[in-house]
Amino acid sequence: MSELVPAYGLWLLAAINAAVFILFAFSFTKPQSLRDWRSFGAYSAFIVALFAEMYGFPLTIYLLSGWIQTRYPQLDLLSHDAGHLWSTLFGWQGDPHLSPAHIFSNVLIAAGFVLIALAWPVLHEAQRAGRLAVAGPYAWVRHPQYAGFIAILTGFMLQWPTLLTLAMYPPLVAMYVILARREEREALKQFGDAYRRYAVAVPAWIPVRRPQVGPA
């Protein structure tokens, strides 16, 4: 990055990026219940914290500056590249945007949004019809929307780790797992044996075989 271009203090850029990722997720999830808003709010807080450090103030770099400067004295701590800590810690040379971690993070983020986008209309239509959602992504995993959010959060953790987002990540993942289990109990009460058969045929999070169910 050019020395003439500031790497931080770009609060407008931070706000725009956060708004884009939050609104994009909102356009597909459309939270309605208090539980929906809590899960979406937690995701939004993670995104705001991430971009605040990515373009606003590098809190993690500031707090770790002594240790980083000792281990990597050649590193310009105020450069944007310094924020790609995985590249620094693993000694990857060259543009950090082309590092394995960054490329894989982009794949995870894109896959997460695609999964959410494909799952929401299937769930919405099933809810309107009063039936179990088993088509599309729901034929592969039982919780594609939550899996999508976890993929997005994991992707950002690989792309730009910060102390705050590292602290937020485990509780967020745990929250999505808890929400998924709660929804399974509700689905079991509503659909009974139909949901039991679905749960046996389709894994909760990771597709390990070809889908076993079709449209209800």
Backbone as ProteinMPNN parsed JSONL, in Angstrom:
{"seq_chain_A": "MSELVPAYGLWLLAAINAAVFILFAFSFTKPQSLRDWRSFGAYSAFIVALFAEMYGFPLTIYLLSGWIQTRYPQLDLLSHDAGHLWSTLFGWQGDPHLSPAHIFSNVLIAAGFVLIALAWPVLHEAQRAGRLAVAGPYAWVRHPQYAGFIAILTGFMLQWPTLLTLAMYPPLVAMYVILARREEREALKQFGDAYRRYAVAVPAWIPVRRPQVGPA", "coords_chain_A": {"N_chain_A": [[0.847, -1.198, 0.0], [0.508, 2.223, -0.751], [2.56, 4.689, 0.795], [1.459, 7.16, 0.89], [-1.193, 6.84, 1.187], [-3.472, 6.57, 3.752], [-3.692, 3.867, 6.09], [-5.423, 3.442, 8.144], [-8.05, 4.954, 10.153], [-10.049, 5.349, 8.417], [-12.961, 5.756, 8.663], [-15.404, 6.11, 7.361], [-15.188, 4.308, 5.251], [-15.055, 1.986, 6.748], [-17.634, 1.995, 7.872], [-19.224, 1.798, 5.559], [-18.47, -0.715, 4.504], [-19.224, -2.411, 6.636], [-21.972, -1.91, 6.656], [-22.725, -2.905, 4.148], [-22.245, -5.706, 4.34], [-23.91, -6.33, 6.484], [-26.484, -5.478, 5.658], [-26.754, -7.035, 3.391], [-26.863, -9.628, 4.451], [-29.171, -9.277, 5.981], [-31.098, -8.953, 4.005], [-31.635, -11.515, 3.199], [-32.118, -13.058, 5.493], [-34.096, -11.753, 6.987], [-35.04, -11.177, 9.82], [-37.539, -11.943, 12.25], [-38.684, -12.884, 14.726], [-37.893, -12.411, 18.261], [-35.743, -14.022, 18.868], [-34.606, -14.363, 16.343], [-33.754, -11.745, 15.851], [-31.853, -11.433, 17.871], [-29.839, -13.272, 17.137], [-29.153, -12.222, 14.639], [-28.37, -9.675, 15.44], [-26.081, -10.265, 16.952], [-24.388, -11.253, 14.974], [-24.169, -8.884, 13.464], [-22.847, -7.207, 15.289], [-20.367, -8.461, 15.405], [-19.467, -8.03, 12.775], [-19.326, -5.209, 12.688], [-17.356, -4.749, 14.662], [-15.212, -6.013, 13.43], [-14.717, -4.529, 10.975], [-14.281, -2.038, 12.047], [-11.773, -2.295, 13.155], [-10.36, -3.076, 10.926], [-10.347, -0.907, 9.165], [-10.631, 1.373, 10.697], [-9.478, 1.841, 13.62], [-6.575, 0.158, 14.563], [-6.824, -1.791, 16.932], [-5.99, -4.331, 17.888], [-3.434, -4.625, 16.721], [-2.218, -2.469, 17.993], [-2.314, -3.246, 20.727], [-0.765, -5.537, 20.639], [1.598, -4.627, 19.725], [4.179, -4.399, 20.903], [5.064, -7.086, 21.225], [4.85, -7.972, 18.558], [6.595, -6.228, 17.203], [8.982, -6.997, 18.319], [9.271, -9.645, 17.458], [8.95, -9.386, 14.704], [10.645, -7.211, 13.438], [10.922, -5.888, 11.009], [8.439, -5.282, 10.099], [5.959, -3.001, 9.096], [3.926, -1.568, 11.243], [1.795, 0.162, 10.92], [0.842, -0.227, 8.425], [-1.582, -1.479, 6.085], [-1.236, -4.136, 5.41], [-0.131, -5.254, 7.675], [-2.225, -5.923, 9.272], [-3.08, -8.372, 8.404], [-2.658, -10.834, 10.083], [-2.257, -13.621, 10.072], [-0.701, -14.114, 7.813], [1.645, -12.868, 8.586], [2.351, -14.309, 10.936], [2.697, -16.92, 9.974], [4.662, -16.57, 8.181], [4.263, -16.053, 5.442], [5.148, -14.816, 2.304], [4.991, -11.913, 0.149], [2.005, -10.487, -1.395], [-0.48, -10.298, 1.001], [-3.14, -10.673, 0.399], [-3.179, -12.666, -1.408], [-2.503, -14.894, -0.067], [-2.725, -18.285, 1.227], [-4.551, -18.42, 3.416], [-6.101, -16.112, 3.12], [-7.291, -16.465, 0.6], [-8.746, -18.828, 1.041], [-10.427, -17.845, 2.995], [-12.035, -16.064, 1.568], [-13.418, -17.881, -0.011], [-14.895, -19.258, 1.937], [-16.491, -17.155, 2.978], [-17.966, -16.347, 0.702], [-19.259, -18.783, 0.128], [-20.773, -19.051, 2.442], [-22.616, -16.892, 2.267], [-23.92, -17.59, -0.113], [-25.103, -19.985, 0.676], [-26.882, -19.109, 2.676], [-28.496, -17.447, 1.113], [-29.673, -19.293, -0.641], [-31.011, -20.941, 1.104], [-32.916, -19.436, 2.537], [-35.339, -18.723, 0.941], [-36.415, -21.308, 0.595], [-36.976, -22.124, 3.224], [-38.766, -20.092, 3.935], [-40.919, -20.509, 2.179], [-41.695, -23.075, 2.986], [-42.506, -22.565, 5.623], [-44.686, -20.9, 5.17], [-46.392, -22.712, 3.952], [-46.781, -24.452, 5.985], [-45.254, -26.758, 6.325], [-42.502, -29.109, 6.538], [-39.208, -27.986, 5.886], [-37.329, -29.353, 3.444], [-36.102, -29.293, 1.042], [-33.718, -28.132, -1.496], [-30.885, -26.563, -0.012], [-31.586, -27.66, 2.432], [-31.865, -30.309, 1.978], [-29.386, -31.271, 2.192], [-28.106, -30.408, 4.579], [-29.321, -29.882, 7.934], [-29.37, -27.37, 9.045], [-28.844, -25.038, 7.265], [-28.803, -22.178, 7.145], [-27.736, -21.278, 9.612], [-25.316, -22.635, 9.425], [-24.287, -21.269, 7.271], [-23.873, -18.679, 8.357], [-21.903, -19.303, 10.27], [-19.855, -20.127, 8.572], [-19.286, -17.7, 7.284], [-18.404, -16.093, 9.455], [-16.166, -17.595, 10.221], [-14.632, -17.353, 7.929], [-14.027, -14.586, 7.966], [-12.513, -14.545, 10.286], [-10.256, -15.905, 9.471], [-9.381, -14.152, 7.568], [-8.971, -11.59, 8.737], [-7.93, -11.51, 11.67], [-8.767, -10.404, 14.94], [-8.369, -9.342, 18.359], [-10.795, -8.8, 19.61], [-12.77, -9.912, 17.888], [-11.885, -12.532, 17.963], [-12.504, -13.137, 20.586], [-15.257, -12.917, 20.444], [-16.022, -14.863, 18.642], [-16.182, -17.74, 19.542], [-18.467, -17.652, 21.421], [-20.458, -16.803, 19.618], [-20.587, -18.897, 17.709], [-21.354, -20.939, 19.451], [-23.841, -19.921, 20.179], [-25.316, -20.11, 17.763], [-25.35, -22.882, 17.489], [-26.823, -23.61, 19.748], [-29.257, -22.333, 19.166], [-29.952, -23.791, 16.899], [-30.38, -26.345, 17.986], [-32.535, -25.793, 19.645], [-34.463, -25.113, 17.761], [-34.699, -27.571, 16.542], [-35.933, -29.082, 18.534], [-38.394, -27.78, 18.612], [-39.297, -28.295, 16.011], [-39.539, -31.027, 16.158], [-41.642, -31.312, 17.926], [-43.662, -30.199, 16.373], [-43.692, -31.607, 13.898], [-43.164, -34.248, 14.43], [-42.798, -37.688, 13.743], [-42.101, -37.3, 11.087], [-40.096, -35.374, 11.164], [-38.222, -36.783, 12.647], [-37.478, -38.827, 10.87], [-36.366, -37.247, 8.878], [-34.199, -36.092, 10.279], [-32.639, -38.328, 10.695], [-31.899, -38.962, 8.114], [-30.579, -36.701, 7.116], [-27.631, -34.89, 7.791], [-26.695, -32.634, 10.504], [-24.907, -30.405, 10.18], [-22.651, -30.758, 8.428], [-22.475, -31.88, 5.159], [-22.286, -35.226, 4.369], [-22.907, -37.101, 2.571], [-24.836, -37.843, -0.414], [-27.881, -35.989, -0.902], [-30.695, -37.274, 0.884], [-33.358, -36.829, 0.901], [-36.188, -35.367, -0.701], [-38.182, -32.681, -2.151], [-40.855, -31.761, -0.012]], "CA_chain_A": [[0.0, 0.0, 0.0], [1.309, 3.435, -0.853], [2.733, 5.405, 2.041], [0.657, 8.37, 0.836], [-2.565, 6.476, 1.475], [-3.575, 6.105, 5.138], [-4.233, 2.515, 6.227], [-6.449, 3.455, 9.172], [-8.769, 6.216, 10.278], [-10.996, 5.418, 7.298], [-14.204, 5.357, 9.325], [-16.479, 6.029, 6.38], [-15.005, 3.041, 4.556], [-15.437, 0.949, 7.704], [-19.09, 2.01, 7.986], [-19.804, 1.309, 4.306], [-18.252, -2.158, 4.418], [-20.07, -3.064, 7.631], [-23.367, -1.792, 6.215], [-22.941, -3.789, 3.0], [-22.336, -7.093, 4.794], [-25.071, -6.469, 7.366], [-27.705, -5.373, 4.861], [-26.832, -8.187, 2.486], [-27.362, -10.741, 5.257], [-30.54, -8.957, 6.372], [-31.997, -9.116, 2.866], [-31.989, -12.924, 3.057], [-32.592, -13.665, 6.738], [-35.331, -11.074, 7.382], [-35.418, -11.603, 11.179], [-38.884, -11.589, 12.686], [-38.847, -13.121, 16.157], [-36.834, -11.883, 19.127], [-34.594, -14.913, 18.709], [-33.983, -14.015, 15.064], [-33.065, -10.463, 15.997], [-30.672, -11.629, 18.712], [-28.79, -13.918, 16.35], [-28.706, -11.277, 13.621], [-27.658, -8.604, 16.128], [-24.747, -10.749, 17.316], [-23.622, -11.248, 13.722], [-23.905, -7.485, 13.11], [-21.825, -6.694, 16.203], [-19.098, -9.041, 14.953], [-19.078, -7.351, 11.539], [-18.937, -3.839, 13.032], [-16.064, -4.818, 15.35], [-14.203, -6.398, 12.449], [-14.353, -3.456, 10.052], [-13.753, -0.925, 12.835], [-10.325, -2.507, 13.274], [-9.754, -3.231, 9.611], [-10.166, 0.391, 8.509], [-10.713, 2.485, 11.639], [-8.35, 1.88, 14.543], [-6.055, -1.212, 14.708], [-6.669, -2.046, 18.367], [-5.203, -5.543, 18.107], [-2.046, -4.296, 16.4], [-1.73, -1.569, 19.046], [-2.097, -4.003, 21.967], [0.29, -6.54, 20.428], [2.697, -3.977, 19.002], [5.475, -4.723, 21.51], [5.427, -8.455, 20.874], [5.013, -8.07, 17.102], [7.803, -5.509, 16.799], [10.135, -7.789, 18.748], [9.378, -10.835, 16.62], [8.992, -9.013, 13.284], [11.066, -5.808, 13.453], [10.846, -5.286, 9.683], [7.035, -5.07, 9.755], [5.387, -1.673, 9.296], [2.703, -1.83, 11.991], [0.72, 1.05, 10.481], [0.417, -0.567, 7.07], [-2.763, -2.343, 6.027], [-0.794, -5.524, 5.335], [0.18, -5.742, 9.013], [-3.431, -6.466, 9.861], [-3.227, -9.771, 7.993], [-1.739, -11.439, 11.055], [-1.894, -14.998, 9.743], [0.418, -14.067, 6.87], [2.837, -12.531, 9.351], [2.7, -15.383, 11.872], [3.129, -18.111, 9.248], [5.793, -16.228, 7.336], [3.957, -16.009, 4.013], [5.724, -13.659, 1.639], [4.195, -11.358, -0.94], [0.726, -9.856, -1.111], [-1.27, -11.146, 1.903], [-4.439, -10.969, -0.194], [-3.007, -13.867, -2.212], [-2.056, -15.971, 0.809], [-3.719, -19.375, 1.326], [-5.593, -18.106, 4.396], [-7.002, -15.088, 2.581], [-8.062, -17.065, -0.492], [-9.71, -19.742, 1.64], [-11.418, -17.042, 3.699], [-12.98, -15.571, 0.563], [-14.259, -19.016, -0.398], [-15.832, -19.49, 3.036], [-17.443, -16.045, 3.062], [-18.869, -16.456, -0.445], [-20.083, -19.979, 0.299], [-21.736, -18.78, 3.5], [-23.689, -16.044, 1.755], [-24.69, -18.367, -1.087], [-25.901, -20.95, 1.434], [-27.982, -18.367, 3.297], [-29.383, -16.967, 0.055], [-30.428, -20.416, -1.186], [-31.823, -21.588, 2.14], [-34.011, -18.618, 3.053], [-36.628, -18.89, 0.246], [-36.935, -22.654, 0.849], [-37.558, -22.106, 4.565], [-39.907, -19.179, 3.932], [-42.035, -21.166, 1.494], [-42.146, -24.186, 3.83], [-43.224, -22.0, 6.751], [-45.982, -20.424, 4.667], [-47.222, -23.877, 3.653], [-46.935, -25.245, 7.193], [-44.611, -28.059, 6.161], [-41.081, -29.204, 6.869], [-38.285, -27.598, 4.814], [-36.408, -30.453, 3.153], [-35.586, -29.14, -0.322], [-32.563, -27.248, -1.647], [-29.824, -26.813, 0.969], [-32.11, -28.465, 3.534], [-31.695, -31.712, 1.629], [-27.987, -31.617, 2.471], [-27.871, -30.189, 6.014], [-30.554, -29.459, 8.59], [-29.291, -25.978, 9.484], [-27.992, -24.338, 6.294], [-28.646, -20.751, 7.427], [-26.76, -21.134, 10.693], [-24.027, -23.071, 8.881], [-23.807, -20.169, 6.443], [-23.337, -17.631, 9.222], [-20.652, -19.783, 10.859], [-18.848, -20.086, 7.509], [-18.911, -16.292, 7.084], [-17.605, -15.666, 10.6], [-14.879, -18.293, 10.146], [-13.888, -16.737, 6.843], [-13.478, -13.313, 8.419], [-11.465, -14.813, 11.272], [-9.058, -16.255, 8.713], [-8.954, -13.016, 6.769], [-8.507, -10.445, 9.527], [-8.168, -11.83, 13.081], [-8.568, -9.374, 15.953], [-8.61, -9.862, 19.706], [-12.215, -8.69, 19.922], [-13.529, -10.905, 17.141], [-11.486, -13.837, 18.49], [-13.279, -13.348, 21.803], [-16.674, -13.034, 20.093], [-16.279, -15.994, 17.753], [-16.723, -18.947, 20.19], [-19.853, -17.493, 21.88], [-21.355, -16.713, 18.475], [-20.778, -20.248, 17.183], [-22.153, -21.654, 20.446], [-25.208, -19.409, 20.1], [-25.969, -20.698, 16.601], [-25.58, -24.302, 17.786], [-27.933, -23.667, 20.71], [-30.475, -21.981, 18.43], [-30.29, -24.916, 16.025], [-30.941, -27.416, 18.814], [-33.853, -25.356, 20.092], [-35.377, -25.232, 16.629], [-34.947, -28.995, 16.31], [-36.943, -29.514, 19.504], [-39.675, -27.235, 18.178], [-39.709, -29.023, 14.808], [-39.929, -32.364, 16.578], [-42.994, -31.196, 18.479], [-44.617, -29.844, 15.33], [-43.769, -32.557, 12.785], [-43.097, -35.608, 14.956], [-42.023, -38.714, 13.056], [-41.556, -36.776, 9.829], [-38.815, -34.737, 11.45], [-37.291, -37.831, 13.078], [-36.944, -39.458, 9.647], [-35.516, -36.236, 8.228], [-32.965, -35.946, 11.055], [-31.831, -39.526, 10.474], [-31.414, -38.969, 6.735], [-29.792, -35.505, 6.772], [-26.773, -34.439, 8.898], [-27.031, -31.312, 11.03], [-24.044, -29.303, 9.778], [-21.705, -31.048, 7.347], [-22.991, -32.925, 4.266], [-21.329, -36.336, 4.243], [-23.391, -37.99, 1.512], [-25.814, -37.231, -1.295], [-29.122, -35.758, -0.177], [-31.537, -38.452, 0.983], [-34.762, -36.461, 0.872], [-36.543, -34.436, -1.751], [-39.184, -31.74, -1.763], [-41.968, -32.338, 0.752]], "C_chain_A": [[0.879, 1.243, 0.0], [1.387, 4.139, 0.479], [1.902, 6.674, 2.07], [-0.802, 8.102, 1.188], [-2.66, 5.962, 2.898], [-4.204, 4.721, 5.196], [-5.387, 2.483, 7.208], [-7.049, 4.852, 9.3], [-9.79, 6.41, 9.178], [-12.377, 4.963, 7.795], [-15.379, 5.27, 8.359], [-16.405, 4.708, 5.622], [-15.398, 1.88, 5.464], [-16.955, 0.842, 7.801], [-19.746, 1.437, 6.733], [-19.659, -0.209, 4.197], [-19.138, -2.914, 5.4], [-21.52, -3.049, 7.181], [-23.664, -2.753, 5.068], [-23.134, -5.23, 3.466], [-23.537, -7.32, 5.7], [-26.36, -6.438, 6.558], [-27.867, -6.542, 3.909], [-27.368, -9.399, 3.238], [-28.82, -10.52, 5.645], [-31.528, -9.217, 5.232], [-32.437, -10.561, 2.68], [-32.596, -13.502, 4.323], [-33.915, -13.073, 7.201], [-35.799, -11.513, 8.772], [-36.789, -11.092, 11.578], [-39.058, -11.74, 14.188], [-37.705, -12.488, 16.938], [-35.577, -12.715, 19.005], [-33.856, -14.617, 17.415], [-33.169, -12.73, 15.186], [-31.82, -10.586, 16.862], [-29.535, -12.246, 17.921], [-28.251, -12.972, 15.28], [-27.935, -10.125, 14.251], [-26.246, -9.013, 16.523], [-23.839, -10.795, 16.095], [-23.232, -9.824, 13.346], [-22.819, -6.889, 13.987], [-20.444, -7.204, 15.81], [-18.582, -8.294, 13.73], [-18.609, -5.926, 11.83], [-17.566, -3.832, 13.704], [-14.937, -5.135, 14.377], [-13.758, -5.223, 11.597], [-13.879, -2.199, 10.78], [-12.242, -1.059, 13.005], [-9.652, -2.584, 11.915], [-9.446, -1.879, 8.964], [-10.158, 1.582, 9.476], [-9.488, 2.603, 12.521], [-7.861, 0.454, 14.799], [-5.781, -1.56, 16.165], [-5.788, -3.259, 18.637], [-3.729, -5.295, 17.828], [-1.439, -3.415, 17.486], [-1.403, -2.357, 20.313], [-0.957, -5.007, 21.838], [1.547, -5.948, 19.816], [4.064, -4.328, 19.578], [5.951, -6.102, 21.11], [5.695, -8.584, 19.379], [6.31, -7.402, 16.655], [9.06, -6.256, 17.194], [10.354, -8.983, 17.829], [9.566, -10.497, 15.146], [9.376, -7.537, 13.158], [10.954, -5.109, 12.109], [9.422, -4.902, 9.308], [6.604, -3.643, 10.064], [4.017, -1.846, 9.94], [1.529, -0.969, 11.542], [0.265, 0.783, 9.057], [-0.803, -1.491, 7.135], [-2.36, -3.815, 6.046], [-0.508, -6.106, 6.717], [-1.034, -6.345, 9.692], [-3.711, -7.903, 9.472], [-2.265, -10.617, 8.844], [-1.353, -12.869, 10.707], [-0.719, -15.032, 8.772], [1.719, -13.781, 7.594], [3.288, -13.701, 10.211], [3.225, -16.624, 11.162], [4.238, -17.816, 8.24], [5.518, -16.245, 5.849], [4.462, -14.711, 3.414], [4.788, -13.159, 0.534], [2.899, -10.745, -0.458], [-0.117, -10.755, -0.208], [-2.646, -11.483, 1.355], [-4.391, -12.221, -1.064], [-2.522, -15.049, -1.379], [-3.111, -17.067, 0.857], [-4.861, -19.054, 2.273], [-6.605, -17.121, 3.826], [-7.876, -15.659, 1.463], [-9.133, -17.99, 0.07], [-10.803, -18.976, 2.379], [-12.463, -16.5, 2.736], [-13.938, -16.67, 0.117], [-15.315, -19.271, 0.674], [-16.898, -18.411, 3.112], [-18.457, -16.127, 1.924], [-19.803, -17.649, -0.301], [-21.139, -19.765, 1.363], [-22.906, -17.949, 3.014], [-24.553, -16.781, 0.726], [-25.615, -19.342, -0.368], [-27.109, -20.273, 2.075], [-29.003, -17.948, 2.242], [-30.242, -18.096, -0.522], [-31.389, -21.013, -0.163], [-33.051, -20.768, 2.515], [-35.318, -18.802, 2.282], [-37.246, -20.265, 0.458], [-37.626, -22.691, 2.208], [-38.81, -21.249, 4.604], [-41.129, -19.835, 3.294], [-42.589, -22.315, 2.338], [-42.945, -23.671, 5.024], [-44.599, -21.508, 6.324], [-46.936, -21.589, 4.421], [-47.45, -24.755, 4.878], [-46.337, -26.634, 7.089], [-43.124, -27.965, 6.498], [-40.234, -28.807, 5.662], [-37.269, -28.705, 4.603], [-35.775, -30.339, 1.765], [-34.353, -28.237, -0.335], [-31.461, -27.578, -0.655], [-30.28, -27.679, 2.139], [-32.101, -29.959, 3.218], [-30.282, -32.201, 1.932], [-27.648, -31.49, 3.951], [-29.143, -29.631, 6.643], [-30.553, -27.984, 8.967], [-28.435, -25.148, 8.523], [-27.799, -22.854, 6.592], [-27.628, -20.521, 8.535], [-25.374, -21.572, 10.234], [-23.426, -21.98, 8.005], [-23.205, -19.053, 7.269], [-22.003, -18.053, 9.841], [-19.539, -19.77, 9.816], [-18.371, -18.66, 7.274], [-18.007, -15.813, 8.216], [-16.222, -16.312, 10.572], [-14.011, -17.685, 9.05], [-13.261, -15.419, 7.267], [-12.391, -13.503, 9.467], [-10.161, -15.191, 10.585], [-8.498, -15.054, 7.965], [-8.348, -11.899, 7.6], [-8.77, -10.718, 11.016], [-7.898, -10.624, 13.984], [-8.873, -9.982, 17.314], [-10.101, -9.852, 20.036], [-13.035, -9.744, 19.182], [-13.146, -12.331, 17.549], [-12.269, -14.166, 19.761], [-14.758, -13.563, 21.496], [-16.993, -14.321, 19.345], [-16.832, -17.232, 18.47], [-18.146, -18.769, 20.727], [-20.855, -17.416, 20.732], [-21.637, -18.101, 17.886], [-21.642, -21.063, 18.141], [-23.616, -21.214, 20.394], [-25.959, -20.032, 18.931], [-26.259, -22.182, 16.818], [-26.761, -24.454, 18.732], [-29.258, -23.352, 20.026], [-30.917, -23.138, 17.537], [-30.927, -26.043, 16.825], [-32.336, -27.054, 19.31], [-34.875, -25.489, 18.97], [-35.679, -26.689, 16.308], [-36.0, -29.522, 17.284], [-38.332, -29.009, 19.104], [-40.201, -27.978, 16.948], [-40.178, -30.431, 15.158], [-41.331, -32.357, 17.166], [-44.025, -30.971, 17.375], [-44.808, -30.947, 14.291], [-43.595, -34.017, 13.205], [-42.209, -36.542, 14.161], [-41.422, -38.228, 11.74], [-40.205, -36.111, 10.069], [-37.785, -35.766, 11.922], [-36.662, -38.51, 11.859], [-36.003, -38.502, 8.917], [-34.173, -36.117, 8.944], [-32.046, -37.149, 10.891], [-31.18, -39.491, 9.089], [-30.438, -37.842, 6.42], [-28.948, -35.068, 7.964], [-27.084, -33.004, 9.285], [-26.221, -30.205, 10.365], [-23.215, -29.576, 8.544], [-22.258, -32.153, 6.46], [-21.943, -34.002, 4.053], [-21.758, -37.324, 3.161], [-24.386, -37.215, 0.654], [-27.118, -37.043, -0.543], [-30.058, -36.963, -0.261], [-33.024, -38.128, 0.904], [-34.991, -35.474, -0.255], [-37.586, -33.473, -1.265], [-40.354, -32.424, -1.073], [-43.259, -32.179, -0.04]], "O_chain_A": [[1.893, 1.286, 0.695], [0.404, 4.189, 1.219], [1.653, 7.222, 3.144], [-1.559, 9.034, 1.457], [-1.98, 4.991, 3.232], [-5.136, 4.425, 4.448], [-6.243, 1.602, 7.128], [-6.614, 5.798, 8.644], [-10.337, 7.5, 9.015], [-12.882, 3.916, 7.391], [-16.261, 4.429, 8.537], [-17.426, 4.064, 5.379], [-16.0, 0.907, 5.011], [-17.505, -0.26, 7.813], [-20.712, 0.68, 6.827], [-20.61, -0.904, 3.84], [-19.734, -3.932, 5.049], [-22.222, -4.052, 7.305], [-24.74, -3.35, 5.022], [-24.074, -5.901, 3.04], [-24.123, -8.402, 5.682], [-27.235, -7.282, 6.753], [-28.984, -6.99, 3.649], [-28.227, -10.118, 2.729], [-29.616, -11.459, 5.64], [-32.656, -9.649, 5.468], [-33.48, -10.822, 2.081], [-33.492, -14.343, 4.25], [-34.762, -13.784, 7.741], [-36.843, -12.153, 8.895], [-37.155, -9.954, 11.281], [-39.532, -10.819, 14.852], [-36.691, -12.084, 16.37], [-34.468, -12.181, 19.036], [-32.626, -14.617, 17.383], [-32.046, -12.639, 14.691], [-30.826, -9.906, 16.607], [-28.392, -11.797, 18.018], [-27.045, -12.922, 15.039], [-26.959, -9.644, 13.676], [-25.318, -8.208, 16.441], [-22.668, -10.423, 16.167], [-22.092, -9.578, 12.951], [-21.964, -6.149, 13.501], [-19.463, -6.463, 15.876], [-17.399, -7.963, 13.653], [-17.602, -5.482, 11.278], [-16.71, -3.014, 13.365], [-13.839, -4.591, 14.489], [-12.564, -4.942, 11.5], [-13.157, -1.384, 10.205], [-11.519, -0.063, 13.0], [-8.493, -2.194, 11.773], [-8.422, -1.719, 8.301], [-9.726, 2.675, 9.109], [-8.568, 3.364, 12.222], [-8.654, -0.39, 15.215], [-4.624, -1.617, 16.582], [-4.932, -3.219, 19.52], [-2.869, -5.708, 18.606], [-0.279, -3.593, 17.858], [-0.342, -2.166, 20.907], [-0.264, -5.294, 22.813], [2.46, -6.679, 19.432], [5.014, -4.535, 18.823], [7.1, -6.277, 20.703], [6.66, -9.233, 18.975], [7.04, -7.945, 15.825], [10.081, -6.175, 16.511], [11.488, -9.295, 17.466], [10.25, -11.219, 14.419], [8.537, -6.705, 12.814], [10.896, -3.881, 12.054], [9.219, -4.252, 8.283], [6.851, -3.134, 11.157], [3.056, -2.225, 9.271], [0.377, -1.34, 11.766], [-0.602, 1.487, 8.538], [-1.015, -2.192, 8.125], [-3.057, -4.645, 6.629], [-0.627, -7.315, 6.915], [-0.899, -7.182, 10.584], [-4.494, -8.585, 10.133], [-1.211, -11.05, 8.378], [-0.239, -13.296, 11.012], [0.161, -15.884, 8.892], [2.761, -14.355, 7.279], [4.468, -14.05, 10.22], [4.104, -17.31, 11.685], [4.695, -18.712, 7.531], [6.442, -16.432, 5.058], [4.226, -13.633, 3.958], [3.917, -13.886, 0.056], [2.713, -10.512, 0.736], [-0.445, -11.873, -0.605], [-3.262, -12.459, 1.783], [-5.432, -12.776, -1.418], [-2.168, -16.091, -1.93], [-4.278, -16.809, 0.559], [-6.014, -19.372, 1.983], [-7.811, -17.271, 4.021], [-9.069, -15.363, 1.393], [-10.285, -17.95, -0.361], [-11.961, -19.395, 2.394], [-13.652, -16.48, 3.058], [-15.123, -16.421, -0.105], [-16.488, -19.474, 0.36], [-18.078, -18.712, 3.289], [-19.661, -15.994, 2.146], [-20.999, -17.544, -0.575], [-22.27, -20.232, 1.224], [-24.06, -18.259, 3.312], [-25.773, -16.614, 0.7], [-26.772, -19.507, -0.753], [-28.222, -20.796, 2.026], [-30.211, -18.073, 2.443], [-31.407, -17.88, -0.855], [-32.449, -21.527, -0.519], [-34.113, -21.33, 2.784], [-36.348, -19.024, 2.919], [-38.47, -20.388, 0.5], [-38.728, -23.224, 2.334], [-39.804, -21.622, 5.228], [-42.24, -19.727, 3.813], [-43.802, -22.513, 2.402], [-43.952, -24.271, 5.398], [-45.574, -21.688, 7.053], [-48.14, -21.472, 4.65], [-48.231, -25.704, 4.819], [-46.844, -27.581, 7.69], [-42.579, -26.882, 6.71], [-40.508, -29.24, 4.543], [-36.441, -28.97, 5.475], [-34.997, -31.205, 1.366], [-33.991, -27.65, 0.685], [-31.13, -28.749, -0.469], [-29.466, -28.354, 2.768], [-32.311, -30.781, 4.11], [-30.019, -33.404, 1.927], [-26.982, -32.358, 4.516], [-29.945, -28.984, 5.969], [-31.616, -27.402, 9.186], [-27.405, -24.61, 8.929], [-26.726, -22.316, 6.317], [-26.754, -19.663, 8.409], [-24.372, -20.96, 10.605], [-22.211, -21.784, 7.992], [-22.143, -18.531, 6.929], [-21.077, -17.247, 9.927], [-18.398, -19.437, 10.137], [-17.176, -18.432, 7.083], [-16.968, -15.201, 7.97], [-15.221, -15.657, 10.864], [-12.803, -17.523, 9.222], [-12.096, -15.157, 6.965], [-11.449, -12.712, 9.534], [-9.081, -14.839, 11.06], [-7.29, -14.951, 7.753], [-7.329, -11.322, 7.22], [-9.744, -10.203, 11.565], [-6.91, -9.914, 13.801], [-9.549, -11.006, 17.412], [-10.611, -10.78, 20.664], [-13.894, -10.396, 19.776], [-13.978, -13.237, 17.493], [-12.65, -15.314, 19.99], [-15.439, -14.305, 22.204], [-18.119, -14.814, 19.412], [-17.869, -17.746, 18.049], [-18.977, -19.653, 20.516], [-21.978, -17.907, 20.855], [-22.786, -18.438, 17.6], [-22.544, -21.784, 17.717], [-24.522, -22.034, 20.545], [-27.112, -20.438, 19.082], [-27.295, -22.684, 16.381], [-27.606, -25.328, 18.539], [-30.263, -24.019, 20.273], [-32.108, -23.43, 17.43], [-31.913, -26.634, 16.384], [-33.215, -27.913, 19.386], [-36.006, -25.922, 19.192], [-36.777, -27.015, 15.856], [-36.86, -30.315, 16.902], [-39.324, -29.726, 19.242], [-41.395, -28.258, 16.848], [-41.096, -30.963, 14.534], [-42.115, -33.278, 16.937], [-45.136, -31.498, 17.441], [-45.928, -31.204, 13.849], [-43.854, -34.923, 12.412], [-41.035, -36.257, 13.924], [-40.359, -38.693, 11.328], [-39.279, -36.267, 9.273], [-36.598, -35.629, 11.625], [-35.453, -38.737, 11.825], [-34.964, -38.915, 8.402], [-33.127, -36.05, 8.298], [-30.823, -37.015, 10.94], [-30.046, -39.937, 8.918], [-29.568, -37.995, 5.563], [-29.49, -34.889, 9.055], [-27.66, -32.248, 8.503], [-26.78, -29.165, 10.017], [-23.088, -28.702, 7.687], [-22.494, -33.26, 6.944], [-20.833, -33.715, 3.605], [-21.038, -38.28, 2.873], [-24.732, -36.074, 0.96], [-27.443, -37.829, 0.347], [-30.203, -37.588, -1.311], [-33.858, -39.031, 0.846], [-34.053, -34.815, -0.704], [-37.866, -33.437, -0.067], [-40.793, -33.502, -1.472], [-44.322, -32.597, 0.42]]}, "name": "protein", "num_of_chains": 1, "seq": "MSELVPAYGLWLLAAINAAVFILFAFSFTKPQSLRDWRSFGAYSAFIVALFAEMYGFPLTIYLLSGWIQTRYPQLDLLSHDAGHLWSTLFGWQGDPHLSPAHIFSNVLIAAGFVLIALAWPVLHEAQRAGRLAVAGPYAWVRHPQYAGFIAILTGFMLQWPTLLTLAMYPPLVAMYVILARREEREALKQFGDAYRRYAVAVPAWIPVRRPQVGPA"}
